[in-house]
């Protein structure tokens, strides 16, 4: 699997570890929550990178890229 594919796979498998949307899949976080992080600053490390990535995906209308992974039951 290519690194880019692994990043997308993590977005449909990993859950938010804290806050208002704790335990929600990263790919299912609402845009408003991601926008809030965009204003306040994404967390450091891997989680921040994942949140910034899903934010960009949603912002650019690319959520269809995640649908095959979700449909394959990777969550």
Buried (B, 14 or more C-beta within 10 A) or exposed (E): EEEEEEBBBBBBBBBBEEEEBEEBBBBBBEEEBBEEBBEEEBBEEEBEBBBBBBBEBBEEEEEEEBEEBBEEEBB
